[in-house]
Amino acid sequence: MSALMMHSFKLGLSGSRQHSTVRTAPRCLPARSRGSVRRSCRSTTRHVVTMSANRQWILRNRPDGDIKKTDLELVETPIPAIEDGQVLCKNMYISIDPTHRIWMSDAPQYMPCVELGEIMRAVSIAVVEDSKFDGLAKGDIVSGIGGCQDYFVADGATLNKADPSLPPPEQLGPYSMIIGLTAFYGTTKICAPKAGETFVVSGAAGAVGSMAGQLAKMAGARVIGTVGSQEKADWLTKELGFDGVINYKTDDVAAKLKELAPDGVDCYFDNTAGPVLEEVLLQFNNNGRIALCGLINQYNTDKIGVKNYDMILMRRLTVQGFICIDQLASMGEMLEVVKKGIADGKIKYKLDIQKGLESYIDVVNMLYNGSNQGKLMIEV
Ligand SMILES: NC(=O)c1ccc[n+]([C@@H]2O[C@H](COP(=O)([O-])OP(=O)(O)OC[C@H]3O[C@@H](n4cnc5c(N)ncnc54)[C@H](OP(=O)(O)O)[C@@H]3O)[C@@H](O)[C@H]2O)c1
């Protein structure tokens, strides 16, 4: 997906449709062999569509703190018609990412924010329903910025055909730009851990963090993760082979980091910023590297400064912020490494697939309260 494409999707229109609401029985699917899948197992409320129509989540207010029910509205609109060169797509899986909270704000950011009254932006995997674009036909699976809605219209040239050899949900997870490329670029190109070095990753049981840690293990590093629950800690040490885990909610982070990294830290893959970053800065070795990937600790708060910033000078650290959309040149290399890592059992992952477009607000908030288990998405 090109950066241009990130800006060029045409999203659906507004309108109406009839629907009713039913209760459905809980449904869970078994775990996959190398990746595991958690589907929403609670009883879910589902809209049954009785006419062809489009549901769309519209941003109504800029959230103040946590995302509230009143910040977005689910509206119903007609399915848009297509013109020459365009494709009508039906979303299958919508990627739910921490950056949604950034896009909802109008703070300075790496791409335009979502304006009030616009459809909430989201990356998705979709099936082509109708095409007036040579090269895409009904039934093709594509990826793009489909938005938080059932259907969208895009210029065909802005869509990527999905890889038919890979399951669609995985193409929002380990094999995606947002997860796979982010973890790969930050770990191998910025941190570049050498065998025997100590690599710390925050948000370590998350979609990006768990892959970053495993890539660092493959490079021969000693890997320490920070997480917010015992369940996540157990997964990292018992199944993924992390050398140590710190529960930032219950452990004394400074003491535990000293115990797990007695020779100091060489690399830090930062998904959170906040108190973990501030402590890691104090325990860095000279010439360490920080890949600044995300700041989830402060997405729902006003901007706050960083304590121990002086350690960047004292320890001669290199800090590089990066955004995956700028690193598409590494996509092929990432896919090669990640496919092999998964095939060899060196990379494991979890997909957290929640059901129903209508659950968007509850689902996106799972990222900020830590209740997601792996790559979060909605099956529409
Ligand atoms: N730079 C890029 O191009 C790029 C691309 C994709 C993602 N990202 C960033 O990468 C990070 C991880 O994204 P992801 O998609 O893999 O999400 P994720 O890690 O699967 O889910 C988010 C996790 O963050 C943790 N968290 C939430 N609030 C926290 C807080 N206040 N302090 C510490 N941890 C907190 C929670 O885990 P615990 O239970 O462990 O707290 C939660 O499960 C995010 O910061 C995201 O913005 C950056």
The ligand as an SDF file (V2000), in Angstrom:
LIG
                    3D

 48 52  0  0  0  0  0  0  0  0999 V2000
    4.7890    3.5450   14.0490 N   0  0  0  0  0  0  0  0  0  0  0  0
    3.9340    2.8130   13.3450 C   0  0  0  0  0  0  0  0  0  0  0  0
    3.9320    2.8130   12.1160 O   0  0  0  0  0  0  0  0  0  0  0  0
    2.9640    1.9460   14.0800 C   0  0  0  0  0  0  0  0  0  0  0  0
    2.1860    0.9810   13.4090 C   0  0  0  0  0  0  0  0  0  0  0  0
    1.3500    0.1610   14.1480 C   0  0  0  0  0  0  0  0  0  0  0  0
    1.2620    0.3160   15.5350 C   0  0  0  0  0  0  0  0  0  0  0  0
    1.9870    1.2840   16.1340 N   0  0  0  0  0  0  0  0  0  0  0  0
    1.9550    1.4580   17.5930 C   0  0  0  0  0  0  0  0  0  0  0  0
    2.4000    0.2440   18.1740 O   0  0  0  0  0  0  0  0  0  0  0  0
    1.8020    0.0970   19.4490 C   0  0  0  0  0  0  0  0  0  0  0  0
    1.1670   -1.2960   19.5480 C   0  0  0  0  0  0  0  0  0  0  0  0
    0.1090   -1.3920   18.6000 O   0  0  0  0  0  0  0  0  0  0  0  0
   -0.6630   -2.7810   18.3810 P   0  0  0  0  0  0  0  0  0  0  0  0
   -1.5410   -2.6170   17.2120 O   0  0  0  0  0  0  0  0  0  0  0  0
    0.3170   -3.8910   18.4030 O   0  0  0  0  0  0  0  0  0  0  0  0
   -1.5990   -2.8560   19.6870 O   0  0  0  0  0  0  0  0  0  0  0  0
   -1.5520   -3.9830   20.8100 P   0  0  0  0  0  0  0  0  0  0  0  0
   -0.2060   -3.9000   21.4560 O   0  0  0  0  0  0  0  0  0  0  0  0
   -2.0070   -5.2770   20.2530 O   0  0  0  0  0  0  0  0  0  0  0  0
   -2.6610   -3.4730   21.8200 O   0  0  0  0  0  0  0  0  0  0  0  0
   -2.4430   -2.3680   22.6320 C   0  0  0  0  0  0  0  0  0  0  0  0
   -1.8440   -2.7860   23.9970 C   0  0  0  0  0  0  0  0  0  0  0  0
   -1.2380   -1.6530   24.5910 O   0  0  0  0  0  0  0  0  0  0  0  0
   -1.1820   -1.8450   25.9750 C   0  0  0  0  0  0  0  0  0  0  0  0
   -1.5440   -0.5990   26.6660 N   0  0  0  0  0  0  0  0  0  0  0  0
   -2.7310    0.0590   26.6140 C   0  0  0  0  0  0  0  0  0  0  0  0
   -2.6910    1.1620   27.3670 N   0  0  0  0  0  0  0  0  0  0  0  0
   -1.4500    1.1960   27.9400 C   0  0  0  0  0  0  0  0  0  0  0  0
   -0.7980    2.0900   28.8320 C   0  0  0  0  0  0  0  0  0  0  0  0
   -1.4110    3.1850   29.3220 N   0  0  0  0  0  0  0  0  0  0  0  0
    0.4770    1.8030   29.1850 N   0  0  0  0  0  0  0  0  0  0  0  0
    1.1150    0.7160   28.7190 C   0  0  0  0  0  0  0  0  0  0  0  0
    0.5460   -0.1730   27.8700 N   0  0  0  0  0  0  0  0  0  0  0  0
   -0.7230    0.0780   27.4870 C   0  0  0  0  0  0  0  0  0  0  0  0
   -2.1840   -2.9450   26.3290 C   0  0  0  0  0  0  0  0  0  0  0  0
   -1.4310   -4.0900   26.7140 O   0  0  0  0  0  0  0  0  0  0  0  0
   -1.0820   -4.3790   28.2720 P   0  0  0  0  0  0  0  0  0  0  0  0
   -2.1680   -5.2750   28.7870 O   0  0  0  0  0  0  0  0  0  0  0  0
    0.2420   -5.0230   28.1980 O   0  0  0  0  0  0  0  0  0  0  0  0
   -1.0950   -3.0490   28.9640 O   0  0  0  0  0  0  0  0  0  0  0  0
   -2.8920   -3.2160   25.0080 C   0  0  0  0  0  0  0  0  0  0  0  0
   -3.2800   -4.5580   24.8750 O   0  0  0  0  0  0  0  0  0  0  0  0
    0.8320    1.2600   19.6050 C   0  0  0  0  0  0  0  0  0  0  0  0
    1.4660    2.2940   20.3300 O   0  0  0  0  0  0  0  0  0  0  0  0
    0.5860    1.7020   18.1900 C   0  0  0  0  0  0  0  0  0  0  0  0
    0.1830    3.0510   18.0930 O   0  0  0  0  0  0  0  0  0  0  0  0
    2.8350    2.0980   15.4460 C   0  0  0  0  0  0  0  0  0  0  0  0
  1  2  1  0
  2  3  2  0
  2  4  1  0
  4  5  1  0
  4 48  2  0
  5  6  2  0
  6  7  1  0
  7  8  2  0
  8  9  1  0
  8 48  1  0
  9 10  1  0
  9 46  1  0
 10 11  1  0
 11 12  1  0
 11 44  1  0
 12 13  1  0
 13 14  1  0
 14 15  2  0
 14 16  1  0
 14 17  1  0
 17 18  1  0
 18 19  2  0
 18 20  1  0
 18 21  1  0
 21 22  1  0
 22 23  1  0
 23 24  1  0
 23 42  1  0
 24 25  1  0
 25 26  1  0
 25 36  1  0
 26 27  1  0
 26 35  1  0
 27 28  2  0
 28 29  1  0
 29 30  1  0
 29 35  2  0
 30 31  1  0
 30 32  2  0
 32 33  1  0
 33 34  2  0
 34 35  1  0
 36 37  1  0
 36 42  1  0
 37 38  1  0
 38 39  2  0
 38 40  1  0
 38 41  1  0
 42 43  1  0
 44 45  1  0
 44 46  1  0
 46 47  1  0
M  CHG  2   8   1  16  -1
M  END
$$$$
